[in-house]
Amino acid sequence: MNETPDILKEGKTLASVYSDIKNKLMQFQKLKNLEFELQKSFGHGIGLEFKEKLLDINESNNSKIKPLQTYLIFLNLPNLKDKAGT
């Protein structure tokens, strides 16, 4: 899943980045026969503040990625288990 540079393209909205990451995780989930809950955010921009609240990568943020912006992407998969329940 080393596709972050393709997902974070200049001009894309952060909502579409969230959607792309979500789709990749859903493909992975089916491939590996796993169950997990998705988080509400997959990261944020880093600027003058460590966490730029206006650059949160979530499904409702329509801010666009601009040149030279830096983002922190993180994945947290709570309640991760295989379909057998282990």
C-alpha positions, 0 to 999 in steps of 0.5 A: 500500500505504498501509494501515498504520492498518487493519493496526495496530488496538488489540486485534489480536495482533502475529502477526495483524499479521504475517499481514496484512502478509504477505498484502498482500505476497503480493498485491503479489507476484502483481500485479507478477509479482515474486519475493522472500523474506519476512523473519522480522519486519516491525517492532517496538514502540518504548518506553523502548528503541528496540526493544522485544523483547517487541513484535516483529511476527512470526508467533509473537508473541501480544501484543496491541496496546494504546492509544497504543503506537508501532510501527516497520514496515519491509520488507526484500525480499531477492533481489527480482527479477521472474519473468524473473530480472532 
